[in-house]
Amino acid sequence: MENETNKAPEDDTPCNANNAGTESTESTNATDPVTDPKATIKIEGQTFELDALLAQEDKTLKVVLQPHFASIENANITREVKDGKLSVTIVKRAQHKGYAAR
C-alpha cells in the first residue's frame, strides 16, 4: 500500500507558480519617470518645492527635513509622479505615549 504523503511535493508546485505570478505582476507596475528637477512636498498642511533627487528616497528625505519637522521620523511617506513631476505627501503617524508599568 502506498503512503499518501509521497504525493505532497506535487501539491506544492501550483502554490509556487501562483506566488511567482503575483511577484511578476507587482514588478511590472513601473512608475513614470521623473523629468522635473523639483518635487512638490506636502507636510503638516504646508506645500513647498525641493530638489527631486533629495525627495526620491525616504532616508535622504528624512535627513533633510528632520531639523524642520520632527514628526517626519515616524511618518508615512507616499510618492506620486504626474506629468513628470514628483509629488511627495508626508503624514505623521500617531506615536505611543510610552510604557506604563503597573
Backbone as ProteinMPNN parsed JSONL, in Angstrom:
{"seq_chain_A": "MENETNKAPEDDTPCNANNAGTESTESTNATDPVTDPKATIKIEGQTFELDALLAQEDKTLKVVLQPHFASIENANITREVKDGKLSVTIVKRAQHKGYAAR", "coords_chain_A": {"N_chain_A": [[0.842, -1.177, 0.0], [0.589, 2.245, -0.851], [1.959, 5.226, 0.547], [0.193, 8.168, 1.248], [1.49, 10.565, 1.654], [3.605, 10.703, -0.058], [2.805, 12.039, -2.287], [2.814, 14.729, -1.773], [4.867, 16.666, -2.668], [4.035, 17.303, -5.299], [1.776, 18.787, -4.824], [2.759, 21.208, -3.873], [3.774, 22.565, -6.054], [1.82, 24.094, -7.682], [1.261, 26.198, -5.894], [3.683, 27.581, -5.667], [3.916, 28.467, -8.268], [1.783, 30.255, -8.433], [2.582, 32.231, -6.608], [4.859, 33.209, -7.889], [3.705, 34.369, -10.13], [2.293, 36.472, -8.995], [4.359, 38.055, -7.962], [5.695, 38.848, -10.302], [3.739, 40.394, -11.487], [3.575, 42.553, -9.74], [6.12, 43.675, -10.076], [6.004, 44.663, -12.642], [4.561, 46.954, -12.519], [5.467, 49.821, -13.232], [6.619, 53.084, -12.362], [6.051, 56.392, -13.662], [8.709, 58.162, -15.288], [10.658, 60.619, -13.566], [10.86, 63.848, -14.621], [10.95, 66.522, -14.033], [13.052, 68.785, -12.33], [12.419, 69.624, -9.771], [10.565, 68.713, -6.847], [7.314, 68.421, -5.399], [6.532, 68.91, -2.086], [4.413, 67.881, 0.476], [3.486, 68.501, 3.694], [2.256, 68.517, 6.967], [0.16, 70.379, 6.37], [1.486, 72.217, 4.818], [2.947, 73.219, 1.71], [5.684, 72.879, -0.406], [8.584, 73.356, -2.556], [11.224, 71.127, -3.464], [14.449, 69.778, -4.279], [14.219, 67.168, -6.628], [15.927, 64.977, -6.542], [16.61, 64.775, -3.859], [14.211, 64.029, -2.775], [13.549, 61.471, -3.563], [14.23, 59.196, -2.07], [13.362, 57.702, 1.047], [15.092, 57.782, 3.306], [16.983, 59.845, 2.73], [15.249, 62.018, 2.422], [14.157, 62.2, 5.001], [16.436, 62.908, 6.484], [16.98, 65.434, 5.431], [14.642, 66.903, 6.067], [14.274, 66.58, 8.819], [15.37, 68.54, 10.748], [13.473, 70.562, 10.528], [10.928, 69.449, 10.667], [10.064, 67.53, 13.107], [8.327, 65.425, 13.334], [8.609, 63.8, 11.141], [10.138, 61.533, 11.436], [8.707, 59.16, 12.126], [6.805, 59.102, 10.135], [4.355, 58.469, 7.511], [5.238, 58.103, 4.206], [4.369, 58.934, 0.978], [4.621, 58.658, -2.552], [4.051, 60.157, -5.737], [4.002, 60.332, -9.225], [3.241, 62.655, -11.584], [2.704, 63.781, -14.74], [5.49, 63.904, -15.101], [6.395, 65.174, -12.815], [7.393, 64.89, -9.498], [5.527, 64.198, -6.645], [5.359, 64.375, -3.22], [3.831, 63.163, -0.379], [3.569, 63.581, 3.036], [2.574, 62.143, 5.968], [2.116, 62.388, 9.348], [2.493, 59.831, 11.799], [0.617, 58.533, 14.523], [2.09, 58.345, 17.703], [3.132, 56.129, 20.326], [2.421, 56.829, 23.728], [4.104, 56.009, 25.652], [5.55, 53.582, 27.924], [3.663, 52.12, 30.385], [4.24, 50.939, 33.413], [2.818, 48.6, 35.592]], "CA_chain_A": [[0.0, 0.0, 0.0], [1.4, 3.454, -0.938], [1.695, 6.274, 1.53], [-0.324, 9.352, 0.569], [2.401, 11.691, 1.83], [4.538, 10.731, -1.18], [2.252, 12.916, -3.318], [2.854, 16.112, -1.287], [5.644, 17.612, -3.47], [3.266, 17.753, -6.447], [0.815, 19.776, -4.354], [3.45, 22.478, -3.653], [4.112, 23.201, -7.309], [0.905, 25.176, -8.074], [1.377, 27.335, -4.979], [4.867, 28.347, -6.047], [3.634, 29.122, -9.542], [0.913, 31.4, -8.165], [3.375, 33.276, -5.97], [5.726, 33.809, -8.894], [2.87, 35.221, -10.969], [1.978, 37.681, -8.241], [5.56, 38.882, -7.884], [5.99, 39.448, -11.598], [2.738, 41.425, -11.725], [3.956, 43.715, -8.954], [7.33, 44.295, -10.608], [5.732, 45.326, -13.908], [3.918, 48.239, -12.255], [6.531, 50.822, -13.218], [6.157, 54.462, -12.227], [6.502, 57.278, -14.724], [9.994, 58.774, -14.954], [10.631, 61.992, -13.057], [11.577, 64.713, -15.546], [11.047, 67.853, -13.43], [14.115, 68.781, -11.319], [11.858, 69.957, -8.459], [9.46, 67.889, -6.364], [6.393, 69.107, -4.504], [6.456, 68.238, -0.796], [3.251, 68.282, 1.274], [3.634, 68.023, 5.056], [1.619, 69.325, 8.008], [-0.615, 71.463, 5.78], [2.347, 73.109, 4.043], [3.412, 72.715, 0.425], [6.868, 73.588, -0.874], [9.391, 72.694, -3.573], [12.514, 70.589, -3.032], [15.091, 69.054, -5.376], [13.654, 65.835, -6.812], [16.921, 63.976, -6.138], [16.531, 64.624, -2.401], [12.898, 63.519, -2.392], [13.29, 60.152, -4.12], [14.436, 58.136, -1.083], [12.866, 58.038, 2.382], [16.193, 58.096, 4.222], [17.507, 61.172, 2.389], [14.202, 62.999, 2.707], [14.066, 62.348, 6.46], [17.622, 63.65, 6.955], [16.842, 66.826, 5.002], [13.514, 67.578, 6.714], [14.261, 66.357, 10.27], [15.534, 69.757, 11.555], [12.314, 71.431, 10.403], [9.722, 68.696, 11.004], [10.472, 66.4, 13.945], [7.355, 64.34, 13.182], [8.893, 63.001, 9.943], [10.852, 60.304, 11.8], [7.786, 58.021, 12.078], [5.72, 59.478, 9.228], [4.082, 57.696, 6.297], [5.656, 58.879, 3.038], [3.869, 58.39, -0.281], [5.095, 59.389, -3.72], [3.241, 60.05, -6.947], [4.568, 61.061, -10.352], [2.189, 63.079, -12.508], [3.262, 64.627, -15.799], [6.928, 64.036, -14.905], [6.706, 65.894, -11.579], [7.274, 64.073, -8.299], [4.765, 64.789, -5.555], [5.564, 63.579, -2.018], [2.924, 63.502, 0.708], [4.075, 63.051, 4.297], [1.541, 62.187, 7.002], [2.71, 61.889, 10.583], [1.831, 58.71, 12.441], [0.452, 58.68, 15.964], [3.101, 57.612, 18.452], [2.733, 55.669, 21.66], [2.752, 57.794, 24.776], [5.163, 55.437, 26.5], [5.243, 52.327, 28.583], [3.168, 52.31, 31.749], [4.43, 49.723, 34.22], [1.841, 48.513, 36.686]], "C_chain_A": [[0.891, 1.244, 0.0], [0.975, 4.453, 0.118], [1.248, 7.533, 0.789], [0.6, 10.559, 0.692], [3.429, 11.76, 0.72], [4.069, 11.67, -2.283], [2.333, 14.392, -2.934], [3.689, 17.049, -2.158], [4.902, 18.111, -4.697], [2.273, 18.845, -6.054], [1.462, 21.144, -4.159], [3.668, 23.248, -4.951], [3.132, 24.297, -7.724], [1.007, 26.393, -7.166], [2.564, 28.207, -5.356], [4.638, 29.081, -7.36], [2.753, 30.346, -9.334], [1.686, 32.533, -7.525], [4.284, 33.971, -6.978], [4.933, 34.743, -9.801], [2.535, 36.531, -10.286], [3.177, 38.611, -8.196], [5.857, 39.556, -9.212], [4.987, 40.549, -11.928], [3.103, 42.703, -10.979], [5.162, 44.427, -9.549], [7.082, 45.009, -11.934], [5.024, 46.658, -13.72], [4.991, 49.315, -12.118], [5.924, 52.219, -13.087], [6.698, 55.281, -13.388], [7.84, 57.892, -14.327], [9.818, 60.224, -14.503], [11.48, 62.844, -13.993], [11.779, 66.12, -14.983], [12.125, 67.827, -12.342], [13.625, 69.114, -9.909], [10.703, 69.027, -8.129], [8.592, 68.73, -5.443], [6.262, 68.283, -3.231], [5.251, 68.782, -0.043], [3.396, 67.654, 2.649], [3.003, 69.024, 6.02], [0.886, 70.55, 7.451], [0.19, 72.45, 4.964], [2.753, 72.419, 2.746], [4.603, 73.558, -0.015], [7.621, 72.734, -1.874], [10.738, 72.264, -2.978], [13.123, 69.865, -4.228], [14.563, 67.621, -5.437], [14.629, 64.736, -6.383], [16.883, 63.726, -4.631], [15.24, 63.948, -1.963], [12.627, 62.091, -2.853], [13.454, 59.019, -3.125], [13.987, 58.601, 0.296], [13.983, 58.5, 3.307], [16.736, 59.51, 3.981], [16.497, 62.261, 2.736], [14.071, 63.252, 4.209], [15.247, 63.139, 7.014], [17.483, 65.131, 6.626], [15.764, 67.562, 5.808], [13.474, 67.455, 8.24], [14.452, 67.64, 11.092], [14.293, 70.667, 11.55], [11.007, 70.775, 10.841], [10.128, 67.452, 11.789], [9.554, 65.19, 13.756], [7.655, 63.434, 11.981], [9.558, 61.665, 10.27], [9.955, 59.066, 11.692], [6.623, 58.253, 11.116], [5.552, 58.476, 8.089], [4.392, 58.59, 5.107], [5.129, 58.187, 1.783], [4.324, 59.288, -1.424], [4.174, 59.133, -4.9], [3.911, 60.883, -8.033], [3.442, 61.374, -11.313], [2.79, 64.085, -13.476], [4.752, 64.897, -15.59], [7.343, 64.763, -13.646], [6.422, 64.995, -10.387], [6.527, 64.842, -7.224], [4.875, 63.856, -4.354], [4.618, 64.081, -0.935], [3.411, 62.805, 1.968], [2.994, 63.248, 5.356], [2.132, 61.597, 8.272], [1.832, 60.808, 11.187], [1.697, 58.984, 13.927], [1.48, 57.8, 16.666], [2.529, 57.16, 19.781], [3.199, 56.68, 22.688], [3.875, 57.278, 25.682], [4.687, 54.158, 27.148], [4.814, 52.607, 30.013], [3.29, 51.002, 32.509], [3.436, 49.726, 35.371], [2.223, 47.46, 37.648]], "O_chain_A": [[1.852, 1.305, 0.767], [-0.186, 4.519, 0.523], [1.871, 7.918, -0.201], [0.494, 11.49, -0.106], [4.078, 12.794, 0.564], [4.869, 12.06, -3.134], [1.94, 15.238, -3.737], [3.247, 18.176, -2.38], [5.118, 19.251, -5.108], [1.963, 19.725, -6.857], [0.773, 22.158, -4.27], [3.737, 24.477, -4.93], [3.591, 25.375, -8.1], [0.852, 27.52, -7.637], [2.461, 29.433, -5.363], [5.119, 30.2, -7.538], [2.953, 31.369, -9.99], [1.466, 33.694, -7.87], [4.457, 35.188, -6.923], [5.434, 35.794, -10.199], [2.498, 37.582, -10.927], [3.033, 39.821, -8.371], [6.235, 40.727, -9.237], [5.341, 41.533, -12.578], [2.96, 43.803, -11.512], [5.223, 45.656, -9.53], [7.867, 45.876, -12.317], [4.897, 47.423, -14.676], [5.376, 49.674, -11.005], [4.855, 52.498, -13.629], [7.686, 54.904, -14.018], [8.081, 58.12, -13.142], [8.95, 60.948, -14.992], [12.676, 62.599, -14.147], [12.686, 66.832, -15.414], [12.113, 66.925, -11.504], [14.359, 68.901, -8.944], [9.956, 68.606, -9.013], [9.083, 69.647, -4.784], [5.923, 67.101, -3.283], [5.079, 69.996, 0.069], [3.427, 66.43, 2.777], [3.201, 70.232, 5.892], [0.989, 71.64, 8.014], [-0.364, 73.429, 4.463], [2.886, 71.196, 2.692], [4.546, 74.787, -0.003], [7.343, 71.545, -2.028], [11.305, 72.938, -2.118], [12.395, 69.389, -5.099], [14.473, 66.944, -4.413], [14.204, 63.681, -5.913], [17.097, 62.602, -4.178], [15.187, 63.355, -0.886], [11.562, 61.55, -2.556], [12.861, 57.958, -3.32], [14.203, 59.753, 0.67], [13.835, 59.498, 4.012], [16.923, 60.276, 4.927], [16.861, 63.303, 3.281], [13.895, 64.393, 4.634], [15.074, 63.954, 7.92], [17.827, 65.986, 7.442], [15.956, 68.718, 6.186], [12.705, 68.166, 8.887], [13.734, 67.816, 12.076], [14.099, 71.453, 12.477], [10.095, 71.446, 11.322], [10.495, 66.435, 11.199], [9.967, 64.055, 13.995], [7.009, 62.397, 11.824], [9.536, 60.753, 9.443], [10.404, 58.026, 11.212], [5.562, 57.65, 11.277], [6.476, 57.736, 7.749], [3.874, 59.702, 5.006], [5.402, 57.01, 1.55], [4.403, 60.508, -1.285], [3.6, 58.054, -5.047], [4.339, 62.01, -7.783], [2.763, 60.47, -11.802], [3.322, 65.116, -13.065], [5.226, 65.998, -15.87], [8.537, 64.957, -13.421], [5.344, 64.412, -10.279], [6.851, 65.992, -6.927], [4.527, 62.679, -4.449], [4.602, 65.269, -0.611], [3.638, 61.595, 1.973], [2.553, 64.369, 5.61], [2.592, 60.455, 8.282], [0.605, 60.855, 11.104], [2.576, 59.604, 14.525], [1.709, 56.656, 16.272], [1.567, 57.734, 20.291], [4.246, 57.308, 22.531], [4.513, 58.056, 26.392], [3.558, 53.716, 26.939], [5.535, 53.264, 30.764], [2.527, 50.065, 32.272], [3.245, 50.743, 36.039], [1.519, 47.241, 38.635]]}, "name": "protein", "num_of_chains": 1, "seq": "MENETNKAPEDDTPCNANNAGTESTESTNATDPVTDPKATIKIEGQTFELDALLAQEDKTLKVVLQPHFASIENANITREVKDGKLSVTIVKRAQHKGYAAR"}
